[in-house]
Amino acid sequence: MKRLTILLTHLYMLAPLAAQEGNKQNNRKQKIFADSSLSTHELIRNAKEMGKKDTSAADKIFRMAISKAIKAYDNYSAGKAYYEMGEMYFHFKNHNKSFGAYLYAKEYFVKSGSEKKIAFTNFKIGRQQYYRGNYKLASGHLSYA
């Protein structure tokens, strides 16, 4: 009986410590998500600057930002990275790669629920379809936007 009371006393004393440890783990997860999101936005900004000079290096940076955003379950940042990649390729008149990037951006914006970005992306997809010579598809995307 004496052992049981000692065991119950120890459990009673350790229960609040376990709860505090659980809160620390949740806070760590939130900090990791915030740091990951911040570094994703920094990578996108760096890739945009690099894209003015070197598209292959910028493409690698964009891909790193996309993989970080996907690992952090941040669909909006992944969509933004694809969107900016599409802008870079459009600037250099690579309409096929730009079109592909915009399609991926639209997919991630739909997952994140950002209606404004979906509309902008549909407009850009329509513009790319127009430059690629698909006029009927372009009119469909532009009217949907």
Salt bridges, closest charged atoms under 4 A:
GLU49 OE2 - LYS52 NZ 3.53
ASP59 OD2 - ARG63 NE 3.58
GLU84 OE1 - LYS48 NZ 3.92
GLU87 OE2 - LYS124 NZ 2.93
GLU87 OE2 - ARG127 NH2 3.79
GLU107 OE2 - LYS111 NZ 3.67
